Each structure stands twice: as C-alpha cells, then as structure tokens.
Amino acid sequence: MDPHIPDTLYRPVCELLGSRLPLVLAGMGGVARSELVAAVCEAGGFGFLGMVREHPDFIRAEVARVRERTGRSFGVNVIPAATEARLLAGQIAACIDLQVPVVGLFWDLWPAVVDRLRAAGILVVCQVGAVEEARAAERAGAAILIVQGREAGGHVRGERPLLELLPEVLAKVAVPVLAAGGIADGADVANLLSLGAQGAVLGTALLATHESFAHAHHKQRIVAAREGDTRLTQAFHINWPPGARVRVLANEVTRGERGDPFTSPRTVIGEDAGRPIVLFSTDSPLRSTTGDLEAMALYAGEGAARIGTVEGAAQRLRAIALDAATALAARPGPLHERVDVSSPVCYAEELDAAYVSPIGREELLASLNELLEAERAGARVAMQFIKEGGDGALGQLGEQIRRDEVKWCGMLIRAIQSIDAAPSTRTGAFYDKAMAIEDPGKRLAFLNRGQAWVVDKLTALLPRLRDGALRDQLAEMCARHADNIVQVGGFLDRRALEAISPGTPARAGRSSPPRLP
C-alpha cells in the first residue's frame, strides 16, 4: 500500500477482510474479474470477483489468476436467487474447494447457503437494502453487511437513500457494516465513516478503470455522464428475478424507443464469447462483447457524474483514500472525535486525553501496539479453528474468540489514533508459531497461553493509567480474556477426558480468572 496514505482510514473490518484499506470493490458481474480484483487488493483494498451465473470451472480459473497476481485476501460474489440450483451448488462447492476466504451474497437471503459456507470456514458478507434484511442476514450468520442505498448502480435492492438507511441499520445490528451506493470520491468515504460505516463499497468508480472488464464504450459513457443521467428502471429484467430494478445510464431502452420490455419479442442484439445477448437482458457490454452496445444495460450509480477519467485502479483507489483521510483530518475537534472507527461491533467510549500520564506517551504507545499485534494474531488463529471446527464446538469457540479479538483490535486502533500515532500493521511472531502447530488441540492450548500473556500485560498496565475510559476499556478487555482462558481450558479438559473415556463429564471448578487491579 502507498506509504503516503495515513493509517487513520484503517478500521476493524480490515482485520476480517485481510485488507489495509476499508475500500471494497463491488462484485460486479462480468466486470470485476481477476485483473481488477488483483489490482485493488495490491493497492490495499479488498476485491470481490463478480461470478454471478458463471460456471464453476470459470470461477476456478479466475481464482487461480487472482492468486497468480497477488497474495492478498479477496472474495467471490454470487447471486443465489439469479442462479439455477445445480449451477449454484457447483459455484458454492468450487468456493469451498478453493478455500476462498470470503464469499459475498446478494438479493434474496438463502440461510442454507450461508450455513454451508460458514461450516467450511468461509467469511460470509451479505448485501442488503432494508433494516429487516440486515437483521435477517445477521441472524443467518453474515459476518459483515453491505448496506446499499438507492443511489447504487446495477441491481438495486432497497428503496431508500443511503444516508437515511445506513444509520438505522447501524442502530440495529452488531456486525461491521460497509456502505454502498453513489460513492465516487474520498469526501463520500469520509462522510460514511463519520456516520459509523466501517468502509465503502465502490462499483462505478472502479468500473471506469483500465483493469475492469467492462467494454470501453461503457467506461466512456460513465466519464461523459452528468448529474441526472442515470435512471432506475425494470426494463433490463431478463435473467433476473421479477420486479428487480437496476440503475443505468439513460439510453434508447430507458426512453422507450425499443419497445415494451415485457411484451416485445426477444431480439438478439449482440453476442459475448459466442453467447447471444438479447434486448432487455441484464447483460452489460464487456471487452468480449460485440453488437448494439448502446442498447445494453450501461450500469452506473449516481456518482458517475463525478468520475471524469478512465485511469488505473490503484491510482483511483489511492486518490480516494488520500482524499478521505484529508477530509477526516479537516473535521473539527480532536483527532479521536473526528476519526470514528465505531461500528456497533467494536464500539468504544470516547477516550480521555489525560490517560497519557503517569505512563509516558511512547511507553503507552508501545504497549498498545504490542497488544494490537497480539489481538490481530489471535483473530487470525481463531479463523483457522472456525475452518477446522465448522459448526461444532471448536468452530463455535473459534468464532467467539475471533469476534472478541476483532473488537479489541478496533478499540486499540482507536486508542492509538487518539494520541496522533499510527497503529502497527504487523501480526508478530505469535501467529507463525501458532500456525506451525498442526494439532488443533495443541494450537488451542498455545492460543490460551497467548490470552494469558495479554491478561498479564494488561494487569501490569492498568494500575499506571488514570481513571477514565481507556482504563475501563482495557479492564473489560482483561476480564474478557480471563473468561476466554477459562472457557478454552474447559474445552481442552473435556476433549482430554473424552479421549480417555468417551462420555465422561469434564471436571468442574477450574481456577478463577485473575483478579483485576
């Protein structure tokens, strides 16, 4: 990632996604392919491959191409409601076989698909367009939500503007929330972060890049767009569930010049790799498309009017990140008030600036960064237990620990930023040592020793802090780690006893958590 981009943009959701910036490439079907995904990930963002209705063999090939270009984490986006059942099953199986780290889902919620992905240790992201959809997706097991406003390009699920919907969703869910819809520049991103979103999802802004697989005609139409040039319509409906609306650039189809979308006979207007494209279908023109491009779905969000060039994805992402950081820094108030990392999943009270004494600022900073690296390592080790344990006891324990570790990462990042310092981005040696242990039980015991180290570290640190919000937060963190030590110890006890005599109940009364200062 560009070293000139400040760490103030870093959010806890970056821990879950494995990115360095809270900027996410939307999983645009056909457009978001390996070249664009890899470019975004290498630039510090997170990218979804847009694989709606794609054959599993194509998914395998695109995943391989991403991995050839980058070692960064990425995701695959599929649309269950728009995919034939057998094809969908093949897509999900391919994602599991390939150990894709993240899968994005959109449109109707399919809990069975979420369950299967989670059982395989895959992080599930669901895009929603209403508060009730958000709550349902969270109940189903989504680890991250994308809240989509009606300003978005492509298929639009909801009916409300993003700035109305986002705060209501944030108030009702406890998982990290990303925002999508009409986002074109850093000012948009800064505004959404200030509202409590943990990141932004970019579609149109990254469609108009050299690496996107969109046709040059589509990209140039976005560059030429002006305010009010997009339309929300049901005209492009073939290949999608009925009643769906899409936001596109106005053309002869949206003006009604090509007939009635629902009664006109199907007319072939082009082809893509030998596949016919019919008028009123959801197909947008790609690099490989020929035919009447102007009559196809030219997807674009309301932010298109602010996109003036086609440029490299890394260049665009860098500009958005720098502008967002600048906009956040320009907001009134002290740094910890204007840089808000609080989505409800990792909410932290406002910090008391007086906590830097009696412990010195540099010593405090070193301790907080040391704890942050330990929590980051713990979250990543816990993810491995989720993959290995699925819905069983080990997977559930791993999920509990991961959620805790991500929460404390967010709190520590906020504390470090509040004293005008940069959070560490390292993981430390603990992760490598833990992952070198093949036996899950022994690795879990090693993780528990790491939790005990955190308790010892906090126990020594807490008495040196003034009474205030930071001390309260670190005390809560200490208590939670102590609880986890007991739970993990109990799990290991039961596992050991079952190995000796299956069905024997584990002994009760493990040692109490360390007493807090």
C-alpha positions as CSV (number, residue, x, y, z in Angstrom):
1,M,0.0,0.0,0.0
2,D,1.1,3.6,-0.7
3,P,3.1,4.7,2.4
4,H,1.7,8.2,1.9
5,I,-1.9,7.1,2.8
6,P,-2.4,7.7,6.6
7,D,-3.4,4.8,8.9
8,T,-6.4,6.9,10.0
9,L,-8.5,5.0,7.5
10,Y,-7.8,1.6,9.0
11,R,-10.9,0.0,10.5
12,P,-11.6,-3.3,12.4
13,V,-13.4,-4.7,9.3
14,C,-9.9,-4.6,7.6
15,E,-9.0,-7.4,10.1
16,L,-11.8,-9.6,8.9
17,L,-11.2,-8.9,5.2
18,G,-7.4,-9.0,5.3
19,S,-7.1,-5.6,3.6
20,R,-5.3,-2.5,4.6
21,L,-7.9,0.0,3.5
22,P,-11.7,-0.1,4.2
23,L,-12.3,0.2,0.4
24,V,-14.1,-2.7,-1.3
25,L,-14.5,-3.5,-5.0
26,A,-18.2,-4.4,-5.6
27,G,-18.7,-7.9,-7.1
28,M,-20.0,-6.6,-10.4
29,G,-20.9,-9.5,-12.7
30,G,-18.7,-9.7,-15.7
31,V,-16.8,-6.5,-14.8
32,A,-15.0,-7.5,-11.6
33,R,-12.6,-10.1,-12.9
34,S,-9.2,-11.2,-11.8
35,E,-7.2,-8.3,-13.3
36,L,-9.3,-5.7,-11.5
37,V,-9.6,-7.7,-8.2
38,A,-5.9,-8.2,-8.0
39,A,-5.1,-4.6,-8.8
40,V,-7.5,-3.4,-6.0
41,C,-6.1,-5.9,-3.5
42,E,-2.5,-5.0,-4.3
43,A,-3.4,-1.3,-3.7
44,G,-4.6,-2.1,-0.2
45,G,-8.3,-2.6,-0.8
46,F,-10.4,-5.7,-0.9
47,G,-11.9,-7.1,-4.1
48,F,-14.8,-9.4,-5.0
49,L,-14.8,-11.4,-8.2
50,G,-18.2,-10.9,-9.8
51,M,-19.2,-14.5,-10.6
52,V,-23.0,-14.3,-11.0
53,R,-24.2,-17.3,-13.1
54,E,-20.6,-18.2,-14.0
55,H,-19.6,-21.9,-14.5
56,P,-17.6,-23.4,-11.6
57,D,-14.7,-24.0,-14.0
58,F,-14.6,-20.3,-14.8
59,I,-14.6,-19.5,-11.1
60,R,-11.7,-21.8,-10.6
61,A,-9.7,-20.2,-13.4
62,E,-10.4,-16.7,-12.2
63,V,-9.4,-17.5,-8.6
64,A,-6.2,-19.1,-9.9
65,R,-5.5,-15.9,-11.9
66,V,-6.1,-13.7,-8.9
67,R,-3.7,-15.8,-6.8
68,E,-1.1,-15.6,-9.5
69,R,-1.2,-11.8,-9.3
70,T,-1.5,-11.2,-5.6
71,G,-1.1,-12.9,-2.3
72,R,-3.7,-10.7,-0.7
73,S,-7.1,-11.8,0.6
74,F,-10.1,-11.5,-1.8
75,G,-13.7,-12.7,-2.2
76,V,-16.1,-14.3,-4.7
77,N,-19.6,-12.8,-5.2
78,V,-22.6,-14.9,-6.2
79,I,-26.3,-14.3,-6.5
80,P,-28.3,-17.4,-5.4
81,A,-31.7,-16.0,-6.5
82,A,-30.5,-15.4,-10.0
83,T,-28.7,-18.7,-10.5
84,E,-30.1,-22.1,-11.4
85,A,-30.0,-24.5,-8.5
86,R,-27.5,-27.0,-9.9
87,L,-25.2,-24.3,-11.1
88,L,-25.4,-22.5,-7.7
89,A,-24.4,-25.8,-6.0
90,G,-21.4,-26.1,-8.2
91,Q,-20.4,-22.5,-7.5
92,I,-20.6,-23.0,-3.8
93,A,-18.7,-26.2,-4.0
94,A,-16.0,-24.6,-6.0
95,C,-15.6,-21.8,-3.5
96,I,-15.3,-24.3,-0.7
97,D,-12.8,-26.5,-2.6
98,L,-10.7,-23.5,-3.4
99,Q,-10.8,-22.2,0.2
100,V,-11.9,-18.8,-1.0
101,P,-11.6,-16.7,2.2
102,V,-14.7,-14.6,1.7
103,V,-18.0,-15.0,-0.3
104,G,-20.4,-12.2,-0.9
105,L,-24.2,-12.8,-1.4
106,F,-26.8,-10.5,-2.7
107,W,-30.6,-10.4,-3.3
108,D,-32.8,-12.9,-1.5
109,L,-31.3,-14.4,1.6
110,W,-30.6,-18.1,1.4
111,P,-29.7,-19.3,5.0
112,A,-28.8,-22.7,3.8
113,V,-26.1,-21.2,1.6
114,V,-24.8,-19.1,4.5
115,D,-24.7,-22.2,6.7
116,R,-22.8,-24.2,4.2
117,L,-20.2,-21.5,3.6
118,R,-19.7,-20.8,7.3
119,A,-19.4,-24.6,8.1
120,A,-16.4,-24.5,5.6
121,G,-14.8,-21.6,7.5
122,I,-15.7,-19.0,4.8
123,L,-16.5,-15.5,5.9
124,V,-19.9,-14.5,4.6
125,V,-20.8,-10.9,3.5
126,C,-24.4,-10.1,2.7
127,Q,-25.6,-7.0,0.8
128,V,-29.0,-5.7,2.0
129,G,-31.4,-2.9,1.2
130,A,-33.5,-2.6,4.3
131,V,-33.2,-2.8,8.1
132,E,-35.2,-6.1,8.3
133,E,-33.0,-7.6,5.6
134,A,-29.9,-6.6,7.6
135,R,-31.2,-8.1,10.8
136,A,-32.2,-11.3,9.0
137,A,-28.7,-11.6,7.4
138,E,-27.1,-11.1,10.8
139,R,-29.2,-13.8,12.3
140,A,-28.3,-16.1,9.5
141,G,-24.6,-15.7,10.3
142,A,-23.3,-13.0,8.0
143,A,-20.1,-11.6,9.4
144,I,-20.3,-8.3,7.5
145,L,-23.2,-6.5,6.0
146,I,-23.2,-4.1,3.0
147,V,-25.9,-1.6,3.2
148,Q,-26.9,-0.5,-0.3
149,G,-28.7,2.8,-1.0
150,R,-30.9,3.5,-3.9
151,E,-28.2,5.6,-5.5
152,A,-26.2,2.5,-6.4
153,G,-25.6,1.3,-10.0
154,G,-26.6,-2.1,-11.2
155,H,-29.2,-4.1,-9.3
156,V,-30.8,-2.0,-6.5
157,R,-32.4,-3.9,-3.7
158,G,-33.7,-1.1,-1.5
159,E,-35.8,2.0,-2.0
160,R,-34.2,4.5,0.4
161,P,-31.2,6.8,0.1
162,L,-28.0,5.5,1.7
163,L,-27.7,8.3,4.2
164,E,-31.2,7.6,5.6
165,L,-30.8,3.8,5.7
166,L,-27.3,3.5,7.0
167,P,-27.8,5.0,10.5
168,E,-30.9,2.9,11.0
169,V,-29.1,-0.4,10.1
170,L,-26.1,0.6,12.4
171,A,-28.5,1.0,15.3
172,K,-30.0,-2.5,14.8
173,V,-27.0,-4.8,14.1
174,A,-23.8,-5.7,15.8
175,V,-21.7,-6.8,12.9
176,P,-19.5,-4.5,10.9
177,V,-21.3,-2.5,8.2
178,L,-20.0,-1.3,4.8
179,A,-21.8,1.3,2.8
180,A,-22.6,1.2,-1.0
181,G,-24.4,3.5,-3.4
182,G,-23.3,6.5,-5.3
183,I,-19.8,6.6,-3.8
184,A,-17.3,8.3,-6.1
185,D,-14.6,10.1,-4.1
186,G,-12.9,10.5,-0.8
187,A,-15.3,13.0,0.5
188,D,-18.1,10.4,0.2
189,V,-16.0,7.8,2.0
190,A,-15.1,10.2,4.9
191,N,-18.8,11.1,5.3
192,L,-19.8,7.5,5.6
193,L,-17.0,6.6,8.0
194,S,-18.1,9.5,10.2
195,L,-21.6,8.1,10.2
196,G,-20.3,4.8,11.6
197,A,-19.8,2.7,8.5
198,Q,-16.6,0.8,8.7
199,G,-15.9,1.1,4.9
200,A,-17.2,1.8,1.5
201,V,-18.0,-0.4,-1.5
202,L,-17.1,1.0,-4.8
203,G,-18.7,0.0,-8.1
204,T,-19.0,2.6,-10.8
205,A,-15.7,4.3,-9.7
206,L,-13.8,1.1,-10.3
207,L,-15.7,0.1,-13.4
208,A,-14.2,3.1,-15.1
209,T,-10.6,1.8,-14.7
210,H,-8.2,0.2,-17.2
211,E,-8.3,-3.1,-15.4
212,S,-12.1,-3.6,-15.3
213,F,-13.5,-6.0,-17.9
214,A,-16.2,-3.5,-18.9
215,H,-16.3,-2.5,-22.6
216,A,-14.6,0.8,-23.4
217,H,-17.9,2.1,-24.6
218,H,-19.4,1.6,-21.1
219,K,-16.4,3.3,-19.5
220,Q,-16.6,6.3,-21.8
221,R,-20.3,6.7,-21.2
222,I,-19.6,6.9,-17.5
223,V,-16.9,9.5,-18.0
224,A,-19.3,11.6,-20.1
225,A,-22.2,11.3,-17.6
226,R,-23.7,14.4,-16.0
227,E,-25.9,14.9,-12.9
228,G,-29.3,13.3,-13.5
229,D,-28.1,11.0,-16.4
230,T,-28.9,7.7,-14.5
231,R,-32.3,6.0,-14.4
232,L,-33.8,3.5,-12.0
233,T,-35.7,1.0,-14.2
234,Q,-37.1,-2.5,-14.6
235,A,-36.5,-2.5,-18.3
236,F,-33.4,-4.8,-18.1
237,H,-35.0,-7.8,-16.5
238,I,-34.2,-11.0,-18.5
239,N,-32.1,-13.4,-16.4
240,W,-33.1,-11.9,-13.1
241,P,-35.9,-12.5,-10.5
242,P,-39.1,-10.5,-11.5
243,G,-39.6,-7.0,-10.1
244,A,-35.9,-6.1,-9.8
245,R,-34.8,-2.6,-10.6
246,V,-31.5,-1.5,-12.0
247,R,-29.8,1.8,-12.2
248,V,-28.3,2.5,-15.6
249,L,-27.3,5.4,-17.8
250,A,-30.2,6.7,-19.8
251,N,-30.4,5.2,-23.3
252,E,-32.9,4.4,-26.0
253,V,-34.2,1.5,-23.9
254,T,-35.0,3.6,-20.9
255,R,-36.6,6.2,-23.2
256,G,-38.9,3.5,-24.5
257,E,-37.6,3.7,-28.1
258,R,-37.0,0.0,-28.3
259,G,-40.5,-1.2,-27.4
260,D,-42.1,-2.7,-24.3
261,P,-39.6,-4.7,-22.2
262,F,-42.2,-7.2,-21.1
263,T,-44.3,-7.8,-24.2
264,S,-41.8,-7.3,-27.1
265,P,-40.5,-10.4,-28.8
266,R,-37.0,-11.3,-27.8
267,T,-34.4,-9.9,-30.2
268,V,-30.7,-10.8,-30.3
269,I,-28.7,-7.6,-30.3
270,G,-25.2,-8.9,-29.7
271,E,-23.0,-11.8,-28.5
272,D,-20.3,-12.4,-25.9
273,A,-17.9,-15.3,-26.5
274,G,-20.5,-17.0,-28.7
275,R,-23.4,-16.5,-26.3
276,P,-26.3,-14.4,-27.7
277,I,-27.3,-11.3,-25.9
278,V,-31.0,-10.3,-26.1
279,L,-32.6,-6.9,-25.8
280,F,-33.8,-6.1,-22.3
281,S,-31.4,-8.7,-20.7
282,T,-29.3,-7.8,-17.6
283,D,-26.1,-8.3,-19.7
284,S,-23.8,-5.2,-19.8
285,P,-21.2,-4.8,-22.5
286,L,-17.8,-6.4,-21.7
287,R,-14.5,-6.3,-23.5
288,S,-15.5,-9.5,-25.2
289,T,-19.0,-8.2,-26.3
290,T,-20.0,-7.2,-29.8
291,G,-23.2,-5.8,-31.2
292,D,-25.5,-3.0,-30.3
293,L,-23.7,-1.9,-27.2
294,E,-25.7,1.3,-26.6
295,A,-28.9,-0.8,-26.2
296,M,-27.4,-2.9,-23.4
297,A,-27.6,-2.2,-19.7
298,L,-25.0,0.5,-19.0
299,Y,-24.9,0.2,-15.2
300,A,-23.9,3.3,-13.3
301,G,-24.5,4.8,-9.9
302,E,-25.5,8.4,-9.2
303,G,-21.8,9.2,-8.5
304,A,-21.0,8.7,-12.2
305,A,-21.2,12.4,-12.9
306,R,-18.1,12.9,-10.6
307,I,-15.9,10.4,-12.5
308,G,-14.1,12.3,-15.2
309,T,-11.4,9.9,-16.4
310,V,-10.6,6.3,-17.0
311,E,-7.5,5.5,-15.0
312,G,-5.7,2.7,-13.2
313,A,-7.5,1.1,-10.3
314,A,-4.6,1.6,-7.9
315,Q,-4.4,5.3,-8.9
316,R,-8.1,5.8,-8.3
317,L,-8.1,3.9,-5.0
318,R,-5.1,5.9,-3.8
319,A,-6.8,9.2,-4.7
320,I,-10.0,8.2,-2.9
321,A,-8.0,7.1,0.2
322,L,-5.9,10.2,0.4
323,D,-8.9,12.5,-0.1
324,A,-10.9,10.6,2.5
325,A,-8.0,10.9,5.0
326,T,-7.7,14.6,4.3
327,A,-11.4,15.1,4.7
328,L,-11.4,13.3,8.0
329,A,-8.4,15.3,9.3
330,A,-10.2,18.6,8.4
331,R,-13.2,17.9,10.5
332,P,-13.4,19.9,13.7
333,G,-12.5,18.6,17.1
334,P,-9.6,16.4,18.5
335,L,-8.4,13.5,16.4
336,H,-10.2,10.9,18.4
337,E,-13.6,12.7,17.8
338,R,-13.1,13.1,14.1
339,V,-11.8,9.6,13.3
340,D,-14.6,7.3,14.3
341,V,-14.0,3.6,14.0
342,S,-17.1,2.7,15.8
343,S,-19.5,0.4,14.1
344,P,-21.5,-1.2,16.9
345,V,-19.5,-4.4,16.8
346,C,-16.5,-2.7,18.2
347,Y,-17.9,0.5,19.8
348,A,-15.6,2.2,22.3
349,E,-16.3,5.1,24.6
350,E,-14.6,8.4,23.9
351,L,-11.1,8.4,25.3
352,D,-9.8,10.6,28.0
353,A,-6.7,12.6,26.7
354,A,-5.3,12.7,30.3
355,Y,-4.5,8.9,30.2
356,V,-1.0,9.6,28.9
357,S,0.2,10.2,32.4
358,P,1.6,8.8,34.6
359,I,2.8,6.4,32.0
360,G,4.8,8.1,29.2
361,R,3.3,8.6,25.8
362,E,5.9,6.5,24.0
363,E,5.7,3.7,26.5
364,L,1.9,3.6,26.3
365,L,2.1,3.6,22.5
366,A,4.5,0.7,22.5
367,S,2.2,-1.3,24.9
368,L,-0.9,-0.6,22.9
369,N,0.8,-1.6,19.6
370,E,2.1,-4.7,21.2
371,L,-1.4,-5.6,22.4
372,L,-2.8,-4.8,18.9
373,E,-0.3,-7.2,17.2
374,A,-1.3,-9.9,19.7
375,E,-5.0,-9.4,19.1
376,R,-4.6,-9.4,15.4
377,A,-2.6,-12.7,15.6
378,G,-5.3,-14.2,17.8
379,A,-8.1,-13.3,15.4
380,R,-6.3,-15.0,12.5
381,V,-5.5,-18.1,14.5
382,A,-9.2,-18.2,15.6
383,M,-10.2,-18.1,11.9
384,Q,-8.3,-21.4,11.4
385,F,-10.3,-23.0,14.2
386,I,-13.5,-21.9,12.5
387,K,-12.4,-23.6,9.3
388,E,-11.4,-26.8,11.1
389,G,-14.4,-26.9,13.5
390,G,-17.2,-25.8,11.3
391,D,-20.5,-25.7,13.3
392,G,-19.0,-27.9,16.1
393,A,-17.8,-26.9,19.5
394,L,-14.3,-26.0,18.2
395,G,-15.7,-23.8,15.4
396,Q,-18.1,-22.1,17.8
397,L,-15.3,-21.4,20.3
398,G,-13.1,-20.1,17.4
399,E,-15.9,-17.7,16.3
400,Q,-16.4,-16.4,19.9
401,I,-12.6,-15.7,20.2
402,R,-12.4,-14.2,16.7
403,R,-15.3,-11.7,17.5
404,D,-13.6,-10.7,20.7
405,E,-10.2,-10.2,19.1
406,V,-11.6,-8.1,16.3
407,K,-13.5,-6.0,18.9
408,W,-10.3,-5.3,20.8
409,C,-8.3,-4.6,17.7
410,G,-10.8,-1.8,16.9
411,M,-10.6,-0.4,20.4
412,L,-6.8,-0.5,20.4
413,I,-6.6,1.1,16.9
414,R,-8.9,3.9,18.2
415,A,-6.8,4.4,21.3
416,I,-3.5,4.7,19.3
417,Q,-5.1,7.1,16.8
418,S,-6.4,9.3,19.6
419,I,-2.8,10.2,20.6
420,D,-1.9,11.1,17.0
421,A,0.1,7.9,16.4
422,A,-0.1,5.2,13.7
423,P,-1.3,1.7,14.7
424,S,1.0,-1.2,13.9
425,T,0.1,-3.3,10.9
426,R,2.2,-6.2,11.9
427,T,0.9,-9.6,13.2
428,G,4.1,-10.6,15.2
429,A,5.7,-13.9,15.6
430,F,2.9,-15.4,17.6
431,Y,0.8,-16.2,14.5
432,D,3.6,-18.0,12.7
433,K,4.4,-20.1,15.8
434,A,0.7,-20.9,16.3
435,M,0.1,-22.0,12.7
436,A,3.2,-24.2,12.8
437,I,1.4,-26.4,15.3
438,E,-0.6,-28.9,13.3
439,D,-2.7,-30.5,16.1
440,P,-5.7,-28.2,16.8
441,G,-5.8,-29.1,20.5
442,K,-2.1,-28.1,21.0
443,R,-2.6,-25.0,18.9
444,L,-5.6,-24.0,21.0
445,A,-3.5,-24.5,24.2
446,F,-0.9,-22.3,22.7
447,L,-3.5,-19.7,21.9
448,N,-4.6,-19.9,25.5
449,R,-1.1,-19.1,26.6
450,G,-1.3,-16.1,24.4
451,Q,-4.5,-15.0,26.1
452,A,-2.8,-15.4,29.4
453,W,0.1,-13.2,28.2
454,V,-2.5,-10.4,27.3
455,V,-4.0,-10.7,30.8
456,D,-0.6,-10.4,32.4
457,K,0.3,-7.4,30.2
458,L,-2.9,-5.6,31.0
459,T,-2.7,-6.4,34.7
460,A,0.7,-4.6,34.8
461,L,-0.6,-1.7,32.6
462,L,-3.9,-0.9,34.3
463,P,-2.6,0.5,37.6
464,R,-0.5,3.0,35.7
465,L,-3.4,4.6,33.9
466,R,-5.6,7.4,35.3
467,D,-9.2,6.6,35.9
468,G,-11.0,7.1,32.6
469,A,-12.5,5.5,29.6
470,L,-9.3,3.8,28.4
471,R,-8.7,2.1,31.7
472,D,-12.3,0.9,31.7
473,Q,-12.0,-0.5,28.2
474,L,-8.7,-2.2,28.9
475,A,-10.1,-3.6,32.1
476,E,-13.1,-5.1,30.2
477,M,-10.6,-6.5,27.7
478,C,-8.6,-8.1,30.5
479,A,-11.8,-9.6,32.0
480,R,-12.9,-11.0,28.7
481,H,-9.6,-12.6,28.0
482,A,-9.7,-14.1,31.5
483,D,-13.1,-15.6,30.8
484,N,-11.8,-17.0,27.5
485,I,-8.9,-18.7,29.3
486,V,-11.4,-20.5,31.5
487,Q,-13.7,-21.5,28.6
488,V,-10.8,-22.7,26.4
489,G,-9.4,-24.6,29.4
490,G,-12.8,-26.3,30.0
491,F,-12.9,-27.2,26.3
492,L,-9.5,-28.8,26.4
493,D,-10.4,-30.6,29.6
494,R,-13.5,-32.1,28.0
495,R,-11.5,-33.1,24.9
496,A,-8.9,-34.8,27.0
497,L,-11.4,-36.7,29.1
498,E,-13.4,-37.8,26.1
499,A,-10.2,-39.2,24.6
500,I,-9.6,-41.3,27.7
501,S,-13.2,-42.3,28.3
502,P,-15.8,-41.1,25.8
503,G,-18.9,-39.6,27.5
504,T,-17.1,-38.9,30.8
505,P,-18.1,-35.4,32.1
506,A,-15.3,-32.9,32.5
507,R,-14.4,-31.8,36.0
508,A,-15.9,-28.6,37.3
509,G,-14.3,-25.8,39.1
510,R,-11.3,-24.6,37.0
511,S,-9.3,-21.9,38.6
512,S,-10.9,-18.4,38.7
513,P,-9.9,-15.7,36.3
514,P,-7.0,-13.4,37.5
515,R,-8.3,-10.7,39.9
516,L,-8.2,-7.3,38.1
517,P,-6.4,-4.4,39.7
